[in-house]
Amino acid sequence: MKIMKKKLVALMLAGMCAAPSFAQAATPYVSAYTGLAFPGNSTTTVAGITVNDACTFKTAVPFGGSVGLKSDCYRIEAALGYVVAHVDKAKEDGTNLTSVTGYKLSVFSYMANAYYDVAIKDSSITPYVMGGIGGATLKPKDNNFTGQSKSVFAWQLGTGIGIKATDDIVVDLGYRYFKPGAYKDGEDKATSSSSNILLGLRYNF
């Protein structure tokens, strides 16, 4: 059964492998994560007027997963993520932040990530650095209005540690800075980003 699962995951990942030699030498894996997202303040431009820190967000809970390949100290993966960020305060008069309710932004991300694992001899802990590019679908909503979904370019950078729990299971604790492109509606636009503390599990086949 384990050999069959390994072959199945390898077939799923074949399309994302740019180098056949890497794929042949690699071990497939799947992972899942959750954690805390700390969205940055949003800057908006409406009718040609730009308002910095136009709104602040509450802490959110992201979650997602990936399928990937690991070879020596390198990993590549295809990952999906989702988070809903609720607005905490907004400058509805353009100057002063006041508490608001019912405003939120959902973000669905689809990324290609690359990792470099820093091996430490005779240690169960492996630090890593990572980066990713891809896209995100943004959708704003309030109590009376649902905005149109917009797909934008997105990138991320991060670091963390993998803690080997068993021969096949790794506990992952990491940080990600995630930056999607601006949400645009005609000449109007809004930008933001997020810092994420993530806890995940990775299963090597």
Backbone as CSV, one residue per row, in Angstrom:
resi,resn,N_x,N_y,N_z,CA_x,CA_y,CA_z,C_x,C_y,C_z
1,MET,0.832,-1.207,0.000,0.000,0.000,0.000,0.869,1.261,0.000
2,LYS,1.949,1.253,0.780,2.820,2.434,0.833,3.481,2.682,-0.515
3,ILE,3.909,1.591,-1.204,4.513,1.741,-2.533,3.496,2.280,-3.523
4,MET,2.260,1.809,-3.431,1.213,2.285,-4.328,0.937,3.761,-4.116
5,LYS,0.873,4.216,-2.868,0.648,5.629,-2.568,1.788,6.483,-3.105
6,LYS,3.025,5.991,-2.962,4.181,6.745,-3.434,4.117,6.934,-4.945
7,LYS,3.731,5.870,-5.673,3.622,5.975,-7.126,2.504,6.926,-7.530
8,LEU,1.385,6.903,-6.806,0.261,7.782,-7.116,0.635,9.237,-6.949
9,VAL,1.285,9.578,-5.832,1.696,10.963,-5.599,2.731,11.397,-6.627
10,ALA,3.651,10.497,-6.997,4.658,10.834,-8.002,4.006,11.171,-9.339
11,LEU,2.967,10.449,-9.706,2.252,10.731,-10.951,1.543,12.081,-10.886
12,MET,0.963,12.409,-9.730,0.279,13.688,-9.562,1.249,14.856,-9.711
13,LEU,2.491,14.638,-9.279,3.474,15.717,-9.279,4.280,15.805,-10.570
14,ALA,4.131,14.837,-11.458,4.985,14.792,-12.643,4.870,16.057,-13.487
15,GLY,3.668,16.605,-13.557,3.469,17.792,-14.384,4.148,19.033,-13.860
16,MET,4.447,19.084,-12.561,5.055,20.283,-11.994,6.576,20.196,-11.927
17,CYS,7.142,19.075,-12.338,8.589,18.889,-12.258,9.255,19.363,-13.540
18,ALA,10.109,20.352,-13.438,10.799,20.870,-14.618,11.980,20.002,-15.003
19,ALA,12.593,19.320,-14.033,13.782,18.518,-14.306,13.486,17.051,-14.024
20,PRO,13.488,16.185,-15.050,13.219,14.761,-14.843,14.178,14.116,-13.864
21,SER,15.447,14.513,-13.870,16.418,13.919,-12.959,16.058,14.218,-11.510
22,PHE,15.552,15.415,-11.254,15.120,15.771,-9.904,13.970,14.873,-9.482
23,ALA,12.998,14.678,-10.382,11.830,13.868,-10.061,12.208,12.429,-9.754
24,GLN,13.169,11.888,-10.491,13.566,10.498,-10.300,14.230,10.283,-8.943
25,ALA,14.967,11.285,-8.483,15.702,11.140,-7.228,14.908,11.635,-6.031
26,ALA,13.718,12.170,-6.238,12.996,12.862,-5.181,12.024,11.957,-4.447
27,THR,11.708,12.368,-3.226,10.691,11.717,-2.412,9.442,12.587,-2.398
28,PRO,8.284,12.053,-2.780,7.053,12.858,-2.752,6.540,13.040,-1.327
29,TYR,5.823,14.138,-1.113,5.233,14.384,0.201,3.940,15.180,0.063
30,VAL,3.140,15.162,1.102,1.957,16.015,1.208,2.061,16.745,2.539
31,SER,1.449,17.918,2.616,1.485,18.672,3.868,0.185,19.441,4.056
32,ALA,-0.071,19.800,5.304,-1.227,20.624,5.656,-0.815,21.564,6.776
33,TYR,-1.450,22.746,6.834,-1.060,23.718,7.850,-2.247,24.571,8.271
34,THR,-2.082,25.191,9.430,-2.962,26.259,9.888,-2.100,27.185,10.733
35,GLY,-2.707,28.199,11.348,-1.914,29.121,12.153,-2.623,30.435,12.387
36,LEU,-1.850,31.495,12.429,-2.374,32.841,12.638,-1.853,33.763,11.535
37,ALA,-2.753,34.562,10.983,-2.397,35.553,9.961,-2.606,36.945,10.541
38,PHE,-1.619,37.805,10.319,-1.682,39.182,10.795,-1.660,40.101,9.570
39,PRO,-2.858,40.395,9.013,-2.905,41.227,7.807,-2.381,42.633,8.072
40,GLY,-1.624,43.172,7.106,-1.145,44.543,7.218,-2.247,45.543,6.905
41,ASN,-2.048,46.787,7.308,-3.024,47.836,7.032,-3.165,48.042,5.524
42,SER,-4.386,48.279,5.092,-4.663,48.448,3.671,-4.579,49.919,3.267
43,THR,-3.957,50.175,2.122,-3.933,51.509,1.515,-4.878,51.512,0.330
44,THR,-5.743,52.515,0.234,-6.736,52.568,-0.841,-6.570,53.834,-1.673
45,THR,-6.973,53.698,-2.921,-7.057,54.850,-3.824,-8.454,54.868,-4.424
46,VAL,-9.225,55.905,-4.103,-10.606,56.040,-4.576,-10.770,57.424,-5.172
47,ALA,-11.276,57.474,-6.406,-11.479,58.747,-7.112,-10.195,59.579,-7.146
48,GLY,-9.072,58.896,-7.298,-7.793,59.588,-7.391,-7.188,60.017,-6.069
49,ILE,-7.878,59.741,-4.961,-7.382,60.126,-3.634,-6.864,58.884,-2.914
50,THR,-5.594,58.931,-2.508,-4.976,57.805,-1.810,-5.024,58.025,-0.307
51,VAL,-5.489,57.017,0.409,-5.557,57.060,1.871,-4.672,55.940,2.421
52,ASN,-3.592,56.311,3.088,-2.726,55.315,3.704,-3.367,54.756,4.963
53,ASP,-3.134,53.479,5.211,-3.709,52.810,6.388,-5.209,53.054,6.475
54,ALA,-5.873,52.843,5.331,-7.312,53.129,5.257,-8.134,52.188,6.128
55,CYS,-7.626,50.979,6.363,-8.337,50.074,7.259,-7.343,49.104,7.893
56,THR,-7.707,48.604,9.060,-6.922,47.595,9.763,-7.755,46.318,9.861
57,PHE,-7.063,45.197,10.023,-7.743,43.907,10.052,-7.535,43.204,11.384
58,LYS,-8.473,42.338,11.712,-8.326,41.470,12.870,-7.416,40.293,12.514
59,THR,-6.845,39.677,13.527,-6.059,38.461,13.316,-6.959,37.380,12.723
60,ALA,-6.446,36.660,11.734,-7.232,35.651,11.037,-6.580,34.275,11.172
61,VAL,-7.304,33.253,10.744,-6.804,31.874,10.806,-6.715,31.317,9.382
62,PRO,-5.514,31.224,8.831,-5.353,30.643,7.497,-5.237,29.124,7.578
63,PHE,-5.507,28.461,6.465,-5.239,27.029,6.385,-4.994,26.656,4.935
64,GLY,-4.319,25.537,4.726,-4.010,25.124,3.364,-3.247,23.824,3.344
65,GLY,-2.769,23.476,2.155,-2.031,22.236,1.994,-1.224,22.255,0.715
66,SER,-0.392,21.239,0.545,0.468,21.182,-0.633,0.818,19.747,-0.976
67,VAL,1.272,19.550,-2.201,1.920,18.308,-2.627,3.275,18.704,-3.179
68,GLY,4.306,17.930,-2.882,5.632,18.346,-3.302,6.599,17.207,-3.475
69,LEU,7.830,17.564,-3.820,8.933,16.627,-3.995,10.140,17.135,-3.232
70,LYS,10.851,16.221,-2.563,12.067,16.575,-1.836,13.224,15.753,-2.376
71,SER,14.343,16.436,-2.673,15.563,15.766,-3.104,16.742,16.425,-2.409
72,ASP,17.417,15.665,-1.545,18.519,16.193,-0.752,18.046,17.414,0.050
73,CYS,18.635,18.578,-0.188,18.270,19.764,0.590,17.250,20.653,-0.121
74,TYR,16.705,20.188,-1.248,15.772,21.006,-2.014,14.366,20.410,-1.984
75,ARG,13.372,21.303,-1.969,11.981,20.890,-2.099,11.263,21.833,-3.055
76,ILE,10.337,21.286,-3.841,9.422,22.093,-4.641,8.015,21.575,-4.404
77,GLU,7.038,22.478,-4.461,5.669,22.059,-4.181,4.650,22.975,-4.847
78,ALA,3.458,22.432,-5.021,2.288,23.204,-5.420,1.383,23.312,-4.204
79,ALA,0.975,24.539,-3.860,0.256,24.752,-2.603,-1.007,25.580,-2.817
80,LEU,-2.021,25.269,-2.021,-3.267,26.039,-1.987,-3.475,26.568,-0.576
81,GLY,-4.033,27.776,-0.460,-4.296,28.353,0.847,-5.570,29.179,0.844
82,TYR,-6.142,29.363,2.013,-7.382,30.148,2.122,-7.423,30.845,3.474
83,VAL,-7.866,32.096,3.468,-8.041,32.848,4.702,-9.117,33.905,4.493
84,VAL,-9.859,34.201,5.540,-10.837,35.296,5.521,-10.403,36.316,6.566
85,ALA,-10.107,37.536,6.117,-9.650,38.605,7.006,-10.797,39.590,7.239
86,HIS,-11.169,39.791,8.493,-12.248,40.707,8.850,-11.671,42.089,9.187
87,VAL,-12.281,43.120,8.639,-11.837,44.490,8.909,-12.168,44.851,10.357
88,ASP,-11.193,45.423,11.050,-11.381,45.851,12.437,-11.800,47.319,12.500
89,LYS,-10.992,48.191,11.855,-11.279,49.623,11.840,-11.051,50.175,10.435
90,ALA,-11.760,51.247,10.098,-11.624,51.860,8.777,-11.762,53.374,8.884
91,LYS,-11.098,54.077,7.970,-11.205,55.534,7.895,-12.374,55.876,6.967
92,GLU,-13.583,55.738,7.495,-14.773,55.991,6.675,-14.904,57.468,6.319
93,ASP,-14.299,58.352,7.130,-14.308,59.770,6.795,-13.008,60.187,6.122
94,GLY,-12.134,59.209,5.854,-10.872,59.494,5.177,-9.736,59.889,6.099
95,THR,-10.050,60.116,7.390,-8.988,60.578,8.306,-8.896,59.776,9.588
96,ASN,-10.015,59.446,10.202,-9.992,58.811,11.522,-10.431,57.349,11.450
97,LEU,-9.670,56.477,12.117,-10.039,55.068,12.182,-11.161,54.860,13.187
98,THR,-12.228,54.224,12.745,-13.338,53.892,13.630,-13.692,52.424,13.453
99,SER,-14.212,51.811,14.502,-14.573,50.401,14.457,-15.720,50.165,13.479
100,VAL,-15.618,49.090,12.708,-16.666,48.718,11.756,-16.931,47.225,11.898
101,THR,-18.088,46.799,11.413,-18.437,45.380,11.439,-18.971,44.968,10.071
102,GLY,-18.799,43.684,9.761,-19.375,43.141,8.536,-18.501,43.226,7.303
103,TYR,-17.358,43.906,7.380,-16.467,44.008,6.230,-15.406,42.909,6.317
104,LYS,-15.167,42.223,5.206,-14.149,41.172,5.198,-13.596,40.966,3.790
105,LEU,-12.446,40.323,3.747,-11.777,40.020,2.480,-11.341,38.566,2.515
106,SER,-11.807,37.777,1.549,-11.353,36.394,1.447,-10.232,36.315,0.423
107,VAL,-9.240,35.485,0.726,-8.068,35.319,-0.143,-7.843,33.831,-0.366
108,PHE,-7.938,33.423,-1.626,-7.639,32.042,-2.013,-6.361,32.076,-2.840
109,SER,-5.314,31.411,-2.355,-4.007,31.476,-3.019,-3.638,30.143,-3.646
110,TYR,-2.859,30.208,-4.713,-2.359,29.029,-5.420,-0.932,29.351,-5.850
111,MET,0.013,28.649,-5.184,1.413,29.022,-5.265,2.310,27.853,-5.678
112,ALA,3.424,28.198,-6.328,4.523,27.265,-6.559,5.662,27.690,-5.646
113,ASN,6.052,26.826,-4.729,7.048,27.171,-3.716,8.321,26.346,-3.877
114,ALA,9.442,26.952,-3.503,10.731,26.269,-3.489,11.372,26.463,-2.125
115,TYR,12.006,25.412,-1.601,12.607,25.422,-0.269,14.074,24.991,-0.342
116,TYR,14.850,25.517,0.572,16.210,25.021,0.792,16.330,24.628,2.249
117,ASP,16.519,23.335,2.507,16.645,22.814,3.858,18.113,22.822,4.282
118,VAL,18.383,23.351,5.460,19.744,23.423,5.990,19.955,22.229,6.918
119,ALA,20.601,21.192,6.407,20.781,19.964,7.176,21.769,20.181,8.316
120,ILE,21.416,19.661,9.496,22.292,19.696,10.666,22.577,18.258,11.070
121,LYS,23.840,17.878,11.065,24.216,16.499,11.333,23.738,16.050,12.716
122,ASP,23.163,14.839,12.738,22.707,14.208,13.985,21.675,15.056,14.732
123,SER,20.869,15.812,13.991,19.812,16.632,14.603,18.471,16.313,13.959
124,SER,17.425,16.330,14.773,16.071,16.114,14.246,15.441,17.417,13.772
125,ILE,16.148,18.544,13.935,15.639,19.859,13.537,16.356,20.325,12.271
126,THR,15.576,20.743,11.274,16.127,21.217,10.007,15.588,22.608,9.702
127,PRO,16.402,23.645,9.834,15.951,24.983,9.416,15.797,25.050,7.892
128,TYR,14.989,26.002,7.428,14.822,26.170,5.985,14.499,27.621,5.652
129,VAL,14.727,27.952,4.387,14.245,29.203,3.811,13.420,28.836,2.583
130,MET,12.479,29.699,2.219,11.596,29.394,1.093,11.152,30.648,0.383
131,GLY,10.660,30.456,-0.831,10.048,31.533,-1.599,9.025,30.941,-2.545
132,GLY,8.048,31.738,-2.928,7.010,31.233,-3.820,6.412,32.322,-4.673
133,ILE,5.937,31.918,-5.845,5.200,32.814,-6.728,3.935,32.107,-7.194
134,GLY,2.943,32.893,-7.558,1.697,32.302,-8.024,0.620,33.349,-8.150
135,GLY,-0.559,33.034,-7.646,-1.673,33.958,-7.764,-2.586,33.887,-6.553
136,ALA,-3.497,34.844,-6.477,-4.486,34.883,-5.401,-5.785,35.450,-5.948
137,THR,-6.885,34.884,-5.514,-8.207,35.397,-5.859,-8.754,36.140,-4.648
138,LEU,-8.991,37.448,-4.822,-9.446,38.313,-3.733,-10.932,38.606,-3.901
139,LYS,-11.672,38.576,-2.797,-13.108,38.858,-2.858,-13.537,39.636,-1.624
140,PRO,-13.851,40.953,-1.766,-14.329,41.743,-0.622,-15.836,41.554,-0.427
141,LYS,-16.274,41.766,0.822,-17.695,41.611,1.116,-18.040,42.411,2.354
142,ASP,-19.253,42.989,2.371,-19.777,43.571,3.598,-21.211,43.105,3.778
143,ASN,-21.920,43.723,4.707,-23.274,43.252,5.010,-24.244,43.416,3.854
144,ASN,-23.971,44.369,2.971,-24.920,44.670,1.895,-24.354,44.475,0.498
145,PHE,-23.075,44.106,0.404,-22.448,44.097,-0.914,-21.385,43.013,-0.975
146,THR,-21.365,42.284,-2.085,-20.304,41.325,-2.353,-19.571,41.771,-3.601
147,GLY,-18.295,42.086,-3.468,-17.515,42.566,-4.589,-17.167,41.450,-5.557
148,GLN,-16.774,41.841,-6.747,-16.388,40.878,-7.770,-15.028,40.267,-7.416
149,SER,-14.897,38.965,-7.631,-13.618,38.306,-7.396,-12.587,38.791,-8.408
150,LYS,-11.376,39.035,-7.938,-10.279,39.480,-8.791,-9.084,38.554,-8.569
151,SER,-8.504,38.069,-9.668,-7.302,37.245,-9.576,-6.081,38.110,-9.845
152,VAL,-5.085,38.033,-8.956,-3.904,38.888,-9.036,-2.647,38.036,-8.831
153,PHE,-1.512,38.576,-9.244,-0.227,37.937,-8.985,0.070,37.996,-7.490
154,ALA,0.779,36.985,-6.974,1.136,36.967,-5.557,2.517,36.342,-5.386
155,TRP,3.202,36.754,-4.320,4.495,36.149,-3.990,4.624,36.054,-2.481
156,GLN,5.560,35.230,-2.037,5.788,35.087,-0.608,7.231,34.681,-0.334
157,LEU,7.697,35.010,0.855,9.005,34.617,1.351,8.830,34.111,2.777
158,GLY,9.688,33.176,3.180,9.534,32.667,4.531,10.735,31.909,5.032
159,THR,10.639,31.518,6.282,11.660,30.717,6.927,10.996,29.892,8.013
160,GLY,11.716,28.906,8.529,11.127,28.083,9.568,12.020,26.915,9.918
161,ILE,11.448,25.966,10.652,12.158,24.755,11.009,11.244,23.558,10.811
162,GLY,11.841,22.447,10.391,11.145,21.175,10.347,11.658,20.297,11.474
163,ILE,10.756,19.681,12.228,11.130,18.837,13.365,10.686,17.414,13.038
164,LYS,11.639,16.524,12.912,11.340,15.143,12.541,10.680,14.421,13.703
165,ALA,9.418,14.018,13.513,8.688,13.312,14.559,8.848,11.801,14.411
166,THR,8.770,11.304,13.163,9.017,9.897,12.844,9.798,9.863,11.542
167,ASP,10.049,8.664,11.022,10.753,8.551,9.748,9.979,9.208,8.611
168,ASP,8.653,9.255,8.728,7.817,9.766,7.636,7.158,11.103,7.932
169,ILE,7.093,11.529,9.183,6.321,12.716,9.566,7.245,13.812,10.090
170,VAL,7.049,15.019,9.561,7.808,16.191,9.986,6.827,17.262,10.462
171,VAL,7.072,17.815,11.641,6.296,18.948,12.146,6.978,20.224,11.661
172,ASP,6.192,21.113,11.070,6.744,22.330,10.460,6.248,23.562,11.212
173,LEU,7.181,24.394,11.655,6.837,25.674,12.277,7.516,26.767,11.458
174,GLY,6.713,27.664,10.872,7.315,28.631,9.966,6.651,29.990,9.962
175,TYR,7.336,30.915,9.315,6.847,32.273,9.111,6.768,32.527,7.607
176,ARG,5.684,33.182,7.159,5.546,33.567,5.761,5.117,35.040,5.673
177,TYR,5.785,35.761,4.782,5.292,37.093,4.405,4.640,36.926,3.041
178,PHE,3.333,37.219,2.975,2.550,36.984,1.765,2.084,38.313,1.190
179,LYS,2.307,38.509,-0.113,1.980,39.784,-0.755,1.219,39.556,-2.061
180,PRO,-0.103,39.740,-2.048,-0.855,39.690,-3.300,-0.852,41.058,-3.979
181,GLY,-1.163,41.069,-5.262,-1.284,42.333,-5.968,-2.496,43.119,-5.497
182,ALA,-2.628,44.343,-5.989,-3.722,45.223,-5.574,-5.058,44.734,-6.125
183,TYR,-6.102,44.880,-5.313,-7.469,44.654,-5.785,-7.912,45.918,-6.512
184,LYS,-8.257,45.800,-7.792,-8.607,46.960,-8.602,-10.050,46.880,-9.082
185,ASP,-10.711,48.015,-9.040,-12.066,48.157,-9.567,-12.088,49.452,-10.364
186,GLY,-11.828,49.352,-11.668,-11.663,50.553,-12.477,-10.395,51.279,-12.079
187,GLU,-10.520,52.566,-11.739,-9.371,53.355,-11.293,-9.118,53.223,-9.791
188,ASP,-10.066,52.629,-9.078,-9.924,52.456,-7.635,-9.127,51.183,-7.333
189,LYS,-8.391,51.212,-6.224,-7.636,50.018,-5.856,-7.357,50.005,-4.362
190,ALA,-7.032,48.809,-3.863,-6.667,48.632,-2.462,-5.544,47.608,-2.388
191,THR,-4.569,47.867,-1.529,-3.434,46.967,-1.383,-3.291,46.532,0.067
192,SER,-2.684,45.363,0.243,-2.413,44.866,1.585,-1.414,43.720,1.499
193,SER,-1.071,43.164,2.651,-0.164,42.028,2.750,-0.453,41.348,4.079
194,SER,0.278,40.264,4.368,0.070,39.630,5.666,1.343,38.920,6.123
195,SER,1.508,38.872,7.440,2.545,38.069,8.075,1.859,36.890,8.736
196,ASN,2.387,35.690,8.497,1.707,34.480,8.931,2.636,33.587,9.753
197,ILE,2.153,33.147,10.896,2.832,32.153,11.711,2.078,30.842,11.522
198,LEU,2.769,29.820,10.999,2.088,28.605,10.570,2.644,27.368,11.275
199,LEU,1.740,26.447,11.575,2.096,25.146,12.139,1.518,24.077,11.226
200,GLY,2.378,23.166,10.770,1.906,22.162,9.826,2.529,20.795,10.054
201,LEU,2.013,19.830,9.307,2.536,18.474,9.282,2.875,18.102,7.851
202,ARG,4.017,17.449,7.676,4.441,16.985,6.351,4.644,15.483,6.402
203,TYR,4.035,14.766,5.449,4.155,13.315,5.395,4.944,12.927,4.163
204,ASN,6.075,12.256,4.359,6.916,11.793,3.269,6.541,10.365,2.882
205,PHE,6.301,10.142,1.602,5.896,8.814,1.148,7.115,7.907,0.938
